[in-house]
């Protein structure tokens, strides 16, 4: 099977559209898109809650820790 060049956003939109049609079981659909079932469920949940903005790429960097002192990195 040849790999197609497709960005993440496009893949997520196609997956969510296919899942909303319910033509195939979620497990089979996830296998076709090459994603884990929990990931597919998460994308569907986020889409249901927030639409296209919900399935957009999110930052992966950890959130800042508000209780850490910026000077020495130790907890206050």
PDB file of N, CA, C and O in Angstrom:
ATOM      1  N   UNK A   1       0.844  -1.173   0.000  1.00  0.00           N
ATOM      2  CA  UNK A   1       0.000   0.000   0.000  1.00  0.00           C
ATOM      3  C   UNK A   1       0.887   1.234   0.000  1.00  0.00           C
ATOM      4  O   UNK A   1       1.769   1.361   0.849  1.00  0.00           O
ATOM      5  N   UNK A   2       0.670   2.126  -0.922  1.00  0.00           N
ATOM      6  CA  UNK A   2       1.459   3.358  -0.999  1.00  0.00           C
ATOM      7  C   UNK A   2       0.908   4.392  -0.021  1.00  0.00           C
ATOM      8  O   UNK A   2      -0.303   4.522   0.157  1.00  0.00           O
ATOM      9  N   UNK A   3       1.823   5.118   0.602  1.00  0.00           N
ATOM     10  CA  UNK A   3       1.428   6.163   1.540  1.00  0.00           C
ATOM     11  C   UNK A   3       1.080   7.417   0.769  1.00  0.00           C
ATOM     12  O   UNK A   3       1.773   7.778  -0.182  1.00  0.00           O
ATOM     13  N   UNK A   4       0.022   8.078   1.167  1.00  0.00           N
ATOM     14  CA  UNK A   4      -0.385   9.329   0.543  1.00  0.00           C
ATOM     15  C   UNK A   4       0.053  10.480   1.440  1.00  0.00           C
ATOM     16  O   UNK A   4      -0.010  10.391   2.666  1.00  0.00           O
ATOM     17  N   UNK A   5       0.493  11.550   0.814  1.00  0.00           N
ATOM     18  CA  UNK A   5       0.847  12.740   1.573  1.00  0.00           C
ATOM     19  C   UNK A   5      -0.444  13.455   1.963  1.00  0.00           C
ATOM     20  O   UNK A   5      -1.211  13.886   1.103  1.00  0.00           O
ATOM     21  N   UNK A   6      -0.673  13.574   3.278  1.00  0.00           N
ATOM     22  CA  UNK A   6      -1.890  14.202   3.764  1.00  0.00           C
ATOM     23  C   UNK A   6      -1.559  14.854   5.102  1.00  0.00           C
ATOM     24  O   UNK A   6      -0.926  14.234   5.957  1.00  0.00           O
ATOM     25  N   UNK A   7      -1.978  16.084   5.282  1.00  0.00           N
ATOM     26  CA  UNK A   7      -1.679  16.720   6.557  1.00  0.00           C
ATOM     27  C   UNK A   7      -2.611  16.183   7.638  1.00  0.00           C
ATOM     28  O   UNK A   7      -3.630  15.558   7.347  1.00  0.00           O
ATOM     29  N   UNK A   8      -2.248  16.433   8.865  1.00  0.00           N
ATOM     30  CA  UNK A   8      -2.971  15.892  10.015  1.00  0.00           C
ATOM     31  C   UNK A   8      -4.407  16.394  10.042  1.00  0.00           C
ATOM     32  O   UNK A   8      -5.332  15.620  10.284  1.00  0.00           O
ATOM     33  N   UNK A   9      -4.596  17.676   9.797  1.00  0.00           N
ATOM     34  CA  UNK A   9      -5.940  18.257   9.840  1.00  0.00           C
ATOM     35  C   UNK A   9      -6.850  17.590   8.817  1.00  0.00           C
ATOM     36  O   UNK A   9      -7.994  17.258   9.126  1.00  0.00           O
ATOM     37  N   UNK A  10      -6.351  17.394   7.610  1.00  0.00           N
ATOM     38  CA  UNK A  10      -7.150  16.764   6.559  1.00  0.00           C
ATOM     39  C   UNK A  10      -7.513  15.329   6.944  1.00  0.00           C
ATOM     40  O   UNK A  10      -8.641  14.889   6.722  1.00  0.00           O
ATOM     41  N   UNK A  11      -6.558  14.606   7.520  1.00  0.00           N
ATOM     42  CA  UNK A  11      -6.824  13.234   7.946  1.00  0.00           C
ATOM     43  C   UNK A  11      -7.914  13.205   9.015  1.00  0.00           C
ATOM     44  O   UNK A  11      -8.814  12.366   8.972  1.00  0.00           O
ATOM     45  N   UNK A  12      -7.826  14.118   9.965  1.00  0.00           N
ATOM     46  CA  UNK A  12      -8.824  14.144  11.033  1.00  0.00           C
ATOM     47  C   UNK A  12     -10.212  14.480  10.508  1.00  0.00           C
ATOM     48  O   UNK A  12     -11.201  13.885  10.938  1.00  0.00           O
ATOM     49  N   UNK A  13     -10.291  15.421   9.592  1.00  0.00           N
ATOM     50  CA  UNK A  13     -11.592  15.793   9.021  1.00  0.00           C
ATOM     51  C   UNK A  13     -12.186  14.613   8.265  1.00  0.00           C
ATOM     52  O   UNK A  13     -13.367  14.302   8.423  1.00  0.00           O
ATOM     53  N   UNK A  14     -11.375  13.959   7.450  1.00  0.00           N
ATOM     54  CA  UNK A  14     -11.876  12.795   6.701  1.00  0.00           C
ATOM     55  C   UNK A  14     -12.326  11.681   7.637  1.00  0.00           C
ATOM     56  O   UNK A  14     -13.338  11.026   7.388  1.00  0.00           O
ATOM     57  N   UNK A  15     -11.576  11.466   8.712  1.00  0.00           N
ATOM     58  CA  UNK A  15     -11.940  10.431   9.673  1.00  0.00           C
ATOM     59  C   UNK A  15     -13.277  10.755  10.333  1.00  0.00           C
ATOM     60  O   UNK A  15     -14.156   9.897  10.411  1.00  0.00           O
ATOM     61  N   UNK A  16     -13.431  11.979  10.801  1.00  0.00           N
ATOM     62  CA  UNK A  16     -14.654  12.372  11.503  1.00  0.00           C
ATOM     63  C   UNK A  16     -15.864  12.298  10.578  1.00  0.00           C
ATOM     64  O   UNK A  16     -16.940  11.871  10.997  1.00  0.00           O
ATOM     65  N   UNK A  17     -15.697  12.708   9.330  1.00  0.00           N
ATOM     66  CA  UNK A  17     -16.797  12.618   8.362  1.00  0.00           C
ATOM     67  C   UNK A  17     -17.170  11.155   8.139  1.00  0.00           C
ATOM     68  O   UNK A  17     -18.351  10.807   8.138  1.00  0.00           O
ATOM     69  N   UNK A  18     -16.175  10.304   7.951  1.00  0.00           N
ATOM     70  CA  UNK A  18     -16.440   8.874   7.745  1.00  0.00           C
ATOM     71  C   UNK A  18     -17.096   8.258   8.977  1.00  0.00           C
ATOM     72  O   UNK A  18     -17.994   7.425   8.854  1.00  0.00           O
ATOM     73  N   UNK A  19     -16.651   8.664  10.161  1.00  0.00           N
ATOM     74  CA  UNK A  19     -17.227   8.115  11.389  1.00  0.00           C
ATOM     75  C   UNK A  19     -18.670   8.579  11.576  1.00  0.00           C
ATOM     76  O   UNK A  19     -19.509   7.825  12.069  1.00  0.00           O
ATOM     77  N   UNK A  20     -18.956   9.812  11.184  1.00  0.00           N
ATOM     78  CA  UNK A  20     -20.319  10.327  11.351  1.00  0.00           C
ATOM     79  C   UNK A  20     -21.311   9.623  10.428  1.00  0.00           C
ATOM     80  O   UNK A  20     -22.503   9.566  10.730  1.00  0.00           O
ATOM     81  N   UNK A  21     -20.832   9.091   9.314  1.00  0.00           N
ATOM     82  CA  UNK A  21     -21.698   8.347   8.398  1.00  0.00           C
ATOM     83  C   UNK A  21     -22.047   6.960   8.924  1.00  0.00           C
ATOM     84  O   UNK A  21     -23.050   6.372   8.518  1.00  0.00           O
ATOM     85  N   UNK A  22     -21.221   6.439   9.827  1.00  0.00           N
ATOM     86  CA  UNK A  22     -21.433   5.135  10.468  1.00  0.00           C
ATOM     87  C   UNK A  22     -21.598   3.998   9.470  1.00  0.00           C
ATOM     88  O   UNK A  22     -22.386   3.075   9.679  1.00  0.00           O
ATOM     89  N   UNK A  23     -20.841   4.084   8.382  1.00  0.00           N
ATOM     90  CA  UNK A  23     -20.909   3.025   7.377  1.00  0.00           C
ATOM     91  C   UNK A  23     -20.074   1.811   7.775  1.00  0.00           C
ATOM     92  O   UNK A  23     -20.337   0.695   7.327  1.00  0.00           O
ATOM     93  N   UNK A  24     -19.065   2.038   8.621  1.00  0.00           N
ATOM     94  CA  UNK A  24     -18.185   0.965   9.066  1.00  0.00           C
ATOM     95  C   UNK A  24     -18.026   1.041  10.576  1.00  0.00           C
ATOM     96  O   UNK A  24     -18.197   2.106  11.168  1.00  0.00           O
ATOM     97  N   UNK A  25     -17.698  -0.088  11.203  1.00  0.00           N
ATOM     98  CA  UNK A  25     -17.426  -0.055  12.636  1.00  0.00           C
ATOM     99  C   UNK A  25     -16.202   0.829  12.935  1.00  0.00           C
ATOM    100  O   UNK A  25     -15.288   0.933  12.117  1.00  0.00           O
ATOM    101  N   UNK A  26     -16.200   1.450  14.098  1.00  0.00           N
ATOM    102  CA  UNK A  26     -15.128   2.363  14.469  1.00  0.00           C
ATOM    103  C   UNK A  26     -13.768   1.670  14.453  1.00  0.00           C
ATOM    104  O   UNK A  26     -12.778   2.266  14.027  1.00  0.00           O
ATOM    105  N   UNK A  27     -13.707   0.444  14.903  1.00  0.00           N
ATOM    106  CA  UNK A  27     -12.445  -0.291  14.927  1.00  0.00           C
ATOM    107  C   UNK A  27     -11.869  -0.449  13.515  1.00  0.00           C
ATOM    108  O   UNK A  27     -10.673  -0.249  13.303  1.00  0.00           O
ATOM    109  N   UNK A  28     -12.706  -0.801  12.575  1.00  0.00           N
ATOM    110  CA  UNK A  28     -12.266  -0.962  11.180  1.00  0.00           C
ATOM    111  C   UNK A  28     -11.848   0.380  10.580  1.00  0.00           C
ATOM    112  O   UNK A  28     -10.848   0.464   9.867  1.00  0.00           O
ATOM    113  N   UNK A  29     -12.609   1.413  10.871  1.00  0.00           N
ATOM    114  CA  UNK A  29     -12.301   2.744  10.367  1.00  0.00           C
ATOM    115  C   UNK A  29     -10.964   3.245  10.910  1.00  0.00           C
ATOM    116  O   UNK A  29     -10.170   3.826  10.169  1.00  0.00           O
ATOM    117  N   UNK A  30     -10.717   3.026  12.181  1.00  0.00           N
ATOM    118  CA  UNK A  30      -9.437   3.425  12.781  1.00  0.00           C
ATOM    119  C   UNK A  30      -8.280   2.668  12.132  1.00  0.00           C
ATOM    120  O   UNK A  30      -7.220   3.243  11.885  1.00  0.00           O
ATOM    121  N   UNK A  31      -8.481   1.395  11.859  1.00  0.00           N
ATOM    122  CA  UNK A  31      -7.433   0.609  11.207  1.00  0.00           C
ATOM    123  C   UNK A  31      -7.136   1.147   9.808  1.00  0.00           C
ATOM    124  O   UNK A  31      -5.977   1.189   9.396  1.00  0.00           O
ATOM    125  N   UNK A  32      -8.162   1.553   9.081  1.00  0.00           N
ATOM    126  CA  UNK A  32      -7.964   2.109   7.741  1.00  0.00           C
ATOM    127  C   UNK A  32      -7.178   3.424   7.779  1.00  0.00           C
ATOM    128  O   UNK A  32      -6.382   3.702   6.882  1.00  0.00           O
ATOM    129  N   UNK A  33      -7.404   4.223   8.811  1.00  0.00           N
ATOM    130  CA  UNK A  33      -6.717   5.504   8.928  1.00  0.00           C
ATOM    131  C   UNK A  33      -5.385   5.376   9.655  1.00  0.00           C
ATOM    132  O   UNK A  33      -4.633   6.346   9.752  1.00  0.00           O
ATOM    133  N   UNK A  34      -5.093   4.188  10.163  1.00  0.00           N
ATOM    134  CA  UNK A  34      -3.819   3.959  10.824  1.00  0.00           C
ATOM    135  C   UNK A  34      -3.700   4.648  12.174  1.00  0.00           C
ATOM    136  O   UNK A  34      -2.622   5.110  12.550  1.00  0.00           O
ATOM    137  N   UNK A  35      -4.821   4.717  12.910  1.00  0.00           N
ATOM    138  CA  UNK A  35      -4.806   5.345  14.231  1.00  0.00           C
ATOM    139  C   UNK A  35      -5.344   4.359  15.260  1.00  0.00           C
ATOM    140  O   UNK A  35      -6.037   3.402  14.914  1.00  0.00           O
ATOM    141  N   UNK A  36      -5.024   4.597  16.510  1.00  0.00           N
ATOM    142  CA  UNK A  36      -5.538   3.769  17.595  1.00  0.00           C
ATOM    143  C   UNK A  36      -7.003   4.099  17.811  1.00  0.00           C
ATOM    144  O   UNK A  36      -7.433   5.224  17.553  1.00  0.00           O
ATOM    145  N   UNK A  37      -7.769   3.131  18.280  1.00  0.00           N
ATOM    146  CA  UNK A  37      -9.201   3.347  18.518  1.00  0.00           C
ATOM    147  C   UNK A  37      -9.439   4.457  19.546  1.00  0.00           C
ATOM    148  O   UNK A  37     -10.325   5.285  19.336  1.00  0.00           O
ATOM    149  N   UNK A  38      -8.677   4.506  20.659  1.00  0.00           N
ATOM    150  CA  UNK A  38      -8.884   5.615  21.605  1.00  0.00           C
ATOM    151  C   UNK A  38      -8.645   6.993  20.970  1.00  0.00           C
ATOM    152  O   UNK A  38      -9.305   7.971  21.321  1.00  0.00           O
ATOM    153  N   UNK A  39      -7.700   7.052  20.038  1.00  0.00           N
ATOM    154  CA  UNK A  39      -7.443   8.318  19.336  1.00  0.00           C
ATOM    155  C   UNK A  39      -8.641   8.685  18.475  1.00  0.00           C
ATOM    156  O   UNK A  39      -9.058   9.843  18.453  1.00  0.00           O
ATOM    157  N   UNK A  40      -9.194   7.718  17.772  1.00  0.00           N
ATOM    158  CA  UNK A  40     -10.384   7.964  16.954  1.00  0.00           C
ATOM    159  C   UNK A  40     -11.558   8.428  17.799  1.00  0.00           C
ATOM    160  O   UNK A  40     -12.282   9.348  17.417  1.00  0.00           O
ATOM    161  N   UNK A  41     -11.745   7.797  18.934  1.00  0.00           N
ATOM    162  CA  UNK A  41     -12.831   8.195  19.833  1.00  0.00           C
ATOM    163  C   UNK A  41     -12.615   9.615  20.351  1.00  0.00           C
ATOM    164  O   UNK A  41     -13.564  10.388  20.482  1.00  0.00           O
ATOM    165  N   UNK A  42     -11.368   9.949  20.641  1.00  0.00           N
ATOM    166  CA  UNK A  42     -11.039  11.291  21.120  1.00  0.00           C
ATOM    167  C   UNK A  42     -11.334  12.337  20.050  1.00  0.00           C
ATOM    168  O   UNK A  42     -11.899  13.388  20.354  1.00  0.00           O
ATOM    169  N   UNK A  43     -10.960  12.063  18.812  1.00  0.00           N
ATOM    170  CA  UNK A  43     -11.227  13.001  17.721  1.00  0.00           C
ATOM    171  C   UNK A  43     -12.730  13.213  17.542  1.00  0.00           C
ATOM    172  O   UNK A  43     -13.181  14.340  17.338  1.00  0.00           O
ATOM    173  N   UNK A  44     -13.498  12.136  17.620  1.00  0.00           N
ATOM    174  CA  UNK A  44     -14.952  12.240  17.477  1.00  0.00           C
ATOM    175  C   UNK A  44     -15.537  13.067  18.617  1.00  0.00           C
ATOM    176  O   UNK A  44     -16.390  13.926  18.391  1.00  0.00           O
ATOM    177  N   UNK A  45     -15.085  12.812  19.828  1.00  0.00           N
ATOM    178  CA  UNK A  45     -15.570  13.554  20.998  1.00  0.00           C
ATOM    179  C   UNK A  45     -15.250  15.037  20.863  1.00  0.00           C
ATOM    180  O   UNK A  45     -16.112  15.884  21.094  1.00  0.00           O
ATOM    181  N   UNK A  46     -14.008  15.355  20.488  1.00  0.00           N
ATOM    182  CA  UNK A  46     -13.613  16.756  20.341  1.00  0.00           C
ATOM    183  C   UNK A  46     -14.392  17.439  19.228  1.00  0.00           C
ATOM    184  O   UNK A  46     -14.753  18.609  19.350  1.00  0.00           O
ATOM    185  N   UNK A  47     -14.653  16.721  18.147  1.00  0.00           N
ATOM    186  CA  UNK A  47     -15.425  17.289  17.044  1.00  0.00           C
ATOM    187  C   UNK A  47     -16.863  17.566  17.482  1.00  0.00           C
ATOM    188  O   UNK A  47     -17.423  18.613  17.156  1.00  0.00           O
ATOM    189  N   UNK A  48     -17.452  16.638  18.214  1.00  0.00           N
ATOM    190  CA  UNK A  48     -18.820  16.827  18.697  1.00  0.00           C
ATOM    191  C   UNK A  48     -18.917  18.037  19.630  1.00  0.00           C
ATOM    192  O   UNK A  48     -19.918  18.754  19.626  1.00  0.00           O
ATOM    193  N   UNK A  49     -17.870  18.257  20.427  1.00  0.00           N
ATOM    194  CA  UNK A  49     -17.882  19.356  21.400  1.00  0.00           C
ATOM    195  C   UNK A  49     -17.561  20.708  20.773  1.00  0.00           C
ATOM    196  O   UNK A  49     -18.167  21.716  21.137  1.00  0.00           O
ATOM    197  N   UNK A  50     -16.607  20.743  19.824  1.00  0.00           N
ATOM    198  CA  UNK A  50     -16.096  22.030  19.340  1.00  0.00           C
ATOM    199  C   UNK A  50     -16.046  22.183  17.825  1.00  0.00           C
ATOM    200  O   UNK A  50     -15.556  23.201  17.336  1.00  0.00           O
ATOM    201  N   UNK A  51     -16.526  21.229  17.084  1.00  0.00           N
ATOM    202  CA  UNK A  51     -16.477  21.332  15.628  1.00  0.00           C
ATOM    203  C   UNK A  51     -15.054  21.170  15.108  1.00  0.00           C
ATOM    204  O   UNK A  51     -14.245  20.462  15.708  1.00  0.00           O
ATOM    205  N   UNK A  52     -14.753  21.824  13.994  1.00  0.00           N
ATOM    206  CA  UNK A  52     -13.425  21.695  13.387  1.00  0.00           C
ATOM    207  C   UNK A  52     -12.319  22.204  14.297  1.00  0.00           C
ATOM    208  O   UNK A  52     -11.206  21.679  14.265  1.00  0.00           O
ATOM    209  N   UNK A  53     -12.602  23.209  15.099  1.00  0.00           N
ATOM    210  CA  UNK A  53     -11.584  23.727  16.025  1.00  0.00           C
ATOM    211  C   UNK A  53     -11.182  22.663  17.050  1.00  0.00           C
ATOM    212  O   UNK A  53     -10.055  22.675  17.544  1.00  0.00           O
ATOM    213  N   UNK A  54     -12.084  21.758  17.366  1.00  0.00           N
ATOM    214  CA  UNK A  54     -11.805  20.723  18.348  1.00  0.00           C
ATOM    215  C   UNK A  54     -10.821  19.665  17.877  1.00  0.00           C
ATOM    216  O   UNK A  54     -10.156  19.027  18.694  1.00  0.00           O
ATOM    217  N   UNK A  55     -10.722  19.474  16.560  1.00  0.00           N
ATOM    218  CA  UNK A  55      -9.818  18.445  16.054  1.00  0.00           C
ATOM    219  C   UNK A  55      -8.548  19.031  15.456  1.00  0.00           C
ATOM    220  O   UNK A  55      -7.768  18.317  14.825  1.00  0.00           O
ATOM    221  N   UNK A  56      -8.339  20.320  15.651  1.00  0.00           N
ATOM    222  CA  UNK A  56      -7.113  20.930  15.139  1.00  0.00           C
ATOM    223  C   UNK A  56      -5.919  20.500  15.986  1.00  0.00           C
ATOM    224  O   UNK A  56      -6.071  20.034  17.116  1.00  0.00           O
ATOM    225  N   UNK A  57      -4.746  20.665  15.421  1.00  0.00           N
ATOM    226  CA  UNK A  57      -3.509  20.280  16.105  1.00  0.00           C
ATOM    227  C   UNK A  57      -3.356  21.117  17.376  1.00  0.00           C
ATOM    228  O   UNK A  57      -3.557  22.331  17.360  1.00  0.00           O
ATOM    229  N   UNK A  58      -3.003  20.462  18.458  1.00  0.00           N
ATOM    230  CA  UNK A  58      -2.826  21.150  19.734  1.00  0.00           C
ATOM    231  C   UNK A  58      -1.359  21.195  20.104  1.00  0.00           C
ATOM    232  O   UNK A  58      -0.557  20.389  19.632  1.00  0.00           O
ATOM    233  N   UNK A  59      -1.019  22.147  20.954  1.00  0.00           N
ATOM    234  CA  UNK A  59       0.375  22.248  21.367  1.00  0.00           C
ATOM    235  C   UNK A  59       0.752  21.037  22.204  1.00  0.00           C
ATOM    236  O   UNK A  59      -0.079  20.505  22.940  1.00  0.00           O
ATOM    237  N   UNK A  60       1.966  20.611  22.098  1.00  0.00           N
ATOM    238  CA  UNK A  60       2.429  19.414  22.801  1.00  0.00           C
ATOM    239  C   UNK A  60       3.353  19.743  23.951  1.00  0.00           C
ATOM    240  O   UNK A  60       3.669  18.886  24.776  1.00  0.00           O
ATOM    241  N   UNK A  61       3.786  20.992  23.999  1.00  0.00           N
ATOM    242  CA  UNK A  61       4.675  21.403  25.071  1.00  0.00           C
ATOM    243  C   UNK A  61       3.902  21.430  26.383  1.00  0.00           C
ATOM    244  O   UNK A  61       2.743  21.847  26.399  1.00  0.00           O
ATOM    245  N   UNK A  62       4.503  21.003  27.466  1.00  0.00           N
ATOM    246  CA  UNK A  62       3.808  21.023  28.751  1.00  0.00           C
ATOM    247  C   UNK A  62       3.405  22.444  29.138  1.00  0.00           C
ATOM    248  O   UNK A  62       4.073  23.418  28.789  1.00  0.00           O
ATOM    249  N   UNK A  63       2.317  22.532  29.853  1.00  0.00           N
ATOM    250  CA  UNK A  63       1.862  23.828  30.337  1.00  0.00           C
ATOM    251  C   UNK A  63       2.821  24.328  31.417  1.00  0.00           C
ATOM    252  O   UNK A  63       3.414  23.524  32.136  1.00  0.00           O
ATOM    253  N   UNK A  64       2.977  25.645  31.537  1.00  0.00           N
ATOM    254  CA  UNK A  64       3.876  26.170  32.564  1.00  0.00           C
ATOM    255  C   UNK A  64       3.353  25.853  33.971  1.00  0.00           C
ATOM    256  O   UNK A  64       2.150  25.701  34.182  1.00  0.00           O
ATOM    257  N   UNK A  65       4.259  25.759  34.899  1.00  0.00           N
ATOM    258  CA  UNK A  65       3.885  25.474  36.279  1.00  0.00           C
ATOM    259  C   UNK A  65       3.808  26.787  37.043  1.00  0.00           C
ATOM    260  O   UNK A  65       4.839  27.422  37.267  1.00  0.00           O
ATOM    261  N   UNK A  66       2.629  27.206  37.444  1.00  0.00           N
ATOM    262  CA  UNK A  66       2.484  28.512  38.087  1.00  0.00           C
ATOM    263  C   UNK A  66       3.121  28.594  39.475  1.00  0.00           C
ATOM    264  O   UNK A  66       3.373  29.699  39.957  1.00  0.00           O
ATOM    265  N   UNK A  67       3.388  27.469  40.131  1.00  0.00           N
ATOM    266  CA  UNK A  67       3.932  27.491  41.489  1.00  0.00           C
ATOM    267  C   UNK A  67       5.439  27.398  41.530  1.00  0.00           C
ATOM    268  O   UNK A  67       6.021  27.233  42.602  1.00  0.00           O
ATOM    269  N   UNK A  68       6.075  27.501  40.391  1.00  0.00           N
ATOM    270  CA  UNK A  68       7.531  27.433  40.362  1.00  0.00           C
ATOM    271  C   UNK A  68       8.096  28.826  40.238  1.00  0.00           C
ATOM    272  O   UNK A  68       7.562  29.669  39.517  1.00  0.00           O
ATOM    273  N   UNK A  69       9.174  29.058  40.943  1.00  0.00           N
ATOM    274  CA  UNK A  69       9.833  30.345  40.915  1.00  0.00           C
ATOM    275  C   UNK A  69      10.654  30.421  39.633  1.00  0.00           C
ATOM    276  O   UNK A  69      11.426  29.503  39.354  1.00  0.00           O
ATOM    277  N   UNK A  70      10.511  31.495  38.837  1.00  0.00           N
ATOM    278  CA  UNK A  70      11.220  31.558  37.559  1.00  0.00           C
ATOM    279  C   UNK A  70      12.748  31.675  37.689  1.00  0.00           C
ATOM    280  O   UNK A  70      13.465  31.366  36.737  1.00  0.00           O
ATOM    281  N   UNK A  71      13.253  32.112  38.843  1.00  0.00           N
ATOM    282  CA  UNK A  71      14.685  32.327  38.986  1.00  0.00           C
ATOM    283  C   UNK A  71      15.483  31.057  39.174  1.00  0.00           C
ATOM    284  O   UNK A  71      16.487  30.860  38.489  1.00  0.00           O
ATOM    285  N   UNK A  72      15.069  30.186  40.084  1.00  0.00           N
ATOM    286  CA  UNK A  72      15.869  29.004  40.375  1.00  0.00           C
ATOM    287  C   UNK A  72      15.199  27.697  40.012  1.00  0.00           C
ATOM    288  O   UNK A  72      15.812  26.639  40.154  1.00  0.00           O
ATOM    289  N   UNK A  73      13.958  27.734  39.549  1.00  0.00           N
ATOM    290  CA  UNK A  73      13.287  26.512  39.119  1.00  0.00           C
ATOM    291  C   UNK A  73      12.793  25.631  40.242  1.00  0.00           C
ATOM    292  O   UNK A  73      12.306  24.529  39.989  1.00  0.00           O
ATOM    293  N   UNK A  74      12.906  26.093  41.496  1.00  0.00           N
ATOM    294  CA  UNK A  74      12.449  25.296  42.630  1.00  0.00           C
ATOM    295  C   UNK A  74      11.037  25.716  43.012  1.00  0.00           C
ATOM    296  O   UNK A  74      10.622  26.846  42.758  1.00  0.00           O
ATOM    297  N   UNK A  75      10.310  24.799  43.621  1.00  0.00           N
ATOM    298  CA  UNK A  75       8.954  25.109  44.078  1.00  0.00           C
ATOM    299  C   UNK A  75       8.999  26.147  45.179  1.00  0.00           C
ATOM    300  O   UNK A  75       9.950  26.227  45.956  1.00  0.00           O
ATOM    301  N   UNK A  76       7.943  26.938  45.222  1.00  0.00           N
ATOM    302  CA  UNK A  76       7.841  27.982  46.244  1.00  0.00           C
ATOM    303  C   UNK A  76       7.169  27.428  47.461  1.00  0.00           C
ATOM    304  O   UNK A  76       6.982  28.145  48.444  1.00  0.00           O
TER     305      UNK A  76
END
